[in-house]
Amino acid sequence: MIPPIIKDALVYANLLLMLSIGFTLTYLTAKIPNFAHGTLAGIGVYIAFTVARILKLNAYLALPIAFLIVGIVELALYITVIGTLKRMGATFISLTIATIALEIIISASINIYADYISRATGVFSRAFLMRKEDFNLFGLPGALIVSSILVATLITTLHLMLTRTKFGIAMRATVENPALAEMMGINTEKVTAISWFLTGGLAGLAGALLPLWFQGYPEIGNQLIVSVFASSVLGGLSSIYGAMIGGYIVGLTEVLGTKMLASLIGAWITAYRLLIPLTVLSIVLLIAPRGISGIIEDIMLSKALYKQKIMSGSKGG
Amino acid sequence: MTYMINIDWIISVLAFISIYLIAVIALNLQYGYTGIPNFGLALSIAGGAFVAGALTGRIAMWYYGVDSNLDFISDNSIITSIINQRLAHDPLGGITIFLLIIAISMLINAFLGFIAAYPAIRLREDYLIMVLIAMAEGIRIIGINYRPLVGGTLWVHVPDLFAWLGDLRRTIYVIIMFISSMLIFVLVQLLVTSPFGRLIRAIRENEILADSLGKNIVKVKMIVMVLGSALASIAGVLFALYTEVVMATSYNRIDWTFWPWLMLMIGGMGNNVGAFVGTIAVILARRLIIFYKHEIEHFIPFSVVWLEHILLGITLILFMAFRPQGLMPEKPTKVRGLADYSKIYTKVKEKLMQNNE
């Protein structure tokens, strides 16, 4: 039916979409790039490992658990480190360095956990793939179905939340103008904290889904982060919808582009897959640093200006 | 016996201090003085090490006319041992190749620094950070996968260019490394106390103001980025020649980007003496942890590497929270050339007087 490479690309794009939505959301609310975001997905990967291999339960049980645990971890990081540093008047660079420090700490903790669990239970934990344990429906792998459904739900929920609920509007206000939002009685700290919980949860979900189709290992999160940068920057780092498009484009380009290059040049090129998001990142920054949402904004603006011009022209005539 | 071990330990500490000092001084020039957050420092250091790994052996092969049927990567040990035998009696050849490698590495890494910074140097600093992290990750991927470079997932030996020193080789080489790092220290110190130093600090403090005074910000930032990358690559070359082996997998961002950043943050940005103090403090702490590795591992149920990483992260956060300016904050620098202002002033006054007359 569907060639395996398409499945690879779709699953990967779904995961990247969840991660880049999270990265963009934390960027919008806290105004700093959260370099620990990829590593948070690494926690999700090991939650899935623990549920499926150690507790021998269904791997999909890991999804809600990962959402909760990683969300709480992210919230705790925000409250204890980032929020506190902000209150202490830390500069942008200080906060960025703090997120990098968090990445190092989380990554080391994942490694410690992986070593500990394999010593305690005798199950090899430094590289694992659970594709065989996944279910199949009409020839489609479970990882693809579940991740696609999750992404569709996520997009609708986020869209409805941002446009129809009070919290969503408060969130948009916080993103647009925190000072003004506070004046209108919005608790921006609370809004930011909740959005960090959500982004952590999304990273956890993406991480928990990942080993069902791709190989999981302790450093996976640190390597994903380059693709997350690329998709978020392509999206424009200014809107969640941009992040969705960016995540999908980079995810598909990374997998399908590698495959295409491999058939054109030779199989050795697949090892250099990471260079594709790196190239995307560089090209976007060179050509359109405001990304897709920036381009769309420009088009809308020029349309509006054009309309105004016609209107004023007709008035004059 | 214990005395001998201690001398050995001191030499290895001195070697690491020299290597990291070069990296931290280059970073201080980029971030501390100019405000370019170079989170891709590992790019330049890996670049230097890869140049040393890929070219030292090949140049020596050509120089000594080693059998060209041997493949540089697969027959690496044989080639290296042949070259080392020749180098043991050839001080001039060794020194020439050493200087040549440093020059080539500086050129190549100046270019790499240019390419890495080019997409985002005009943009906000967060974009620059993302691109530089990604670029450093990119060179590591190339090093690991492109086997002819430095042996891919394996390693290549680097010929011992100081083999002619015999038993004293290690001690004297470490002294050469230390002198090199001191030279770079003095060079950067001279640069930042020059009018150019004043310019880069002005850019760090207020880009728009510097721009309005007619300074080309992007060009100056690029010069600093290129210069810093070239200097940092010397650390990579010296490290490769010190360990006599280059392994692509070991040039990760934690060892070669984040540890130097911690050293700079502890010491204090914009202060080369502070950077020196920070380097010594962190290196001593790390070496002590490794020295007492077995004793520590009795108490913790995991590898000491992760303990180091967690300590690195926590120290960074604590410094960001309580002492972001570091242990030795930046002092007002006396810029050379400023003293001439009085002369300029009197000259202008004289001119004006003449014109008035």
Chai-1 contact restraints between the chains, C-beta under 6 A:
chainA,res_idxA,chainB,res_idxB,connection_type,confidence,min_distance_angstrom,max_distance_angstrom,comment,restraint_id
A,P33,B,D126,contact,1.0,0.0,6.0,A-B,restraint_1
A,L85,B,A321,contact,1.0,0.0,6.0,A-B,restraint_2
A,M88,B,A321,contact,1.0,0.0,6.0,A-B,restraint_3
A,A90,B,M320,contact,1.0,0.0,6.0,A-B,restraint_4
A,I93,B,P37,contact,1.0,0.0,6.0,A-B,restraint_5
A,S94,B,M320,contact,1.0,0.0,6.0,A-B,restraint_6
A,S94,B,P324,contact,1.0,0.0,6.0,A-B,restraint_7
A,I97,B,M320,contact,1.0,0.0,6.0,A-B,restraint_8
A,A98,B,I317,contact,1.0,0.0,6.0,A-B,restraint_9
A,A98,B,M320,contact,1.0,0.0,6.0,A-B,restraint_10
A,A101,B,G313,contact,1.0,0.0,6.0,A-B,restraint_11
A,A101,B,L316,contact,1.0,0.0,6.0,A-B,restraint_12
A,A101,B,I317,contact,1.0,0.0,6.0,A-B,restraint_13
A,I104,B,H309,contact,1.0,0.0,6.0,A-B,restraint_14
A,I104,B,L312,contact,1.0,0.0,6.0,A-B,restraint_15
A,I104,B,G313,contact,1.0,0.0,6.0,A-B,restraint_16
A,I105,B,I310,contact,1.0,0.0,6.0,A-B,restraint_17
A,I105,B,G313,contact,1.0,0.0,6.0,A-B,restraint_18
A,A108,B,W306,contact,1.0,0.0,6.0,A-B,restraint_19
A,A108,B,H309,contact,1.0,0.0,6.0,A-B,restraint_20
A,A108,B,I310,contact,1.0,0.0,6.0,A-B,restraint_21
A,N111,B,W306,contact,1.0,0.0,6.0,A-B,restraint_22
A,I112,B,F302,contact,1.0,0.0,6.0,A-B,restraint_23
A,I112,B,W306,contact,1.0,0.0,6.0,A-B,restraint_24
A,D115,B,F302,contact,1.0,0.0,6.0,A-B,restraint_25
A,V226,B,A134,contact,1.0,0.0,6.0,A-B,restraint_26
A,V226,B,E137,contact,1.0,0.0,6.0,A-B,restraint_27
A,F229,B,M130,contact,1.0,0.0,6.0,A-B,restraint_28
A,A271,B,N145,contact,1.0,0.0,6.0,A-B,restraint_29
A,L274,B,I141,contact,1.0,0.0,6.0,A-B,restraint_30
A,L275,B,G138,contact,1.0,0.0,6.0,A-B,restraint_31
A,L278,B,A134,contact,1.0,0.0,6.0,A-B,restraint_32
A,L278,B,G138,contact,1.0,0.0,6.0,A-B,restraint_33
A,L281,B,A134,contact,1.0,0.0,6.0,A-B,restraint_34
A,S282,B,P119,contact,1.0,0.0,6.0,A-B,restraint_35
A,L285,B,P119,contact,1.0,0.0,6.0,A-B,restraint_36
A,L285,B,A120,contact,1.0,0.0,6.0,A-B,restraint_37
A,L285,B,Y127,contact,1.0,0.0,6.0,A-B,restraint_38
A,L286,B,P119,contact,1.0,0.0,6.0,A-B,restraint_39
A,P289,B,L123,contact,1.0,0.0,6.0,A-B,restraint_40
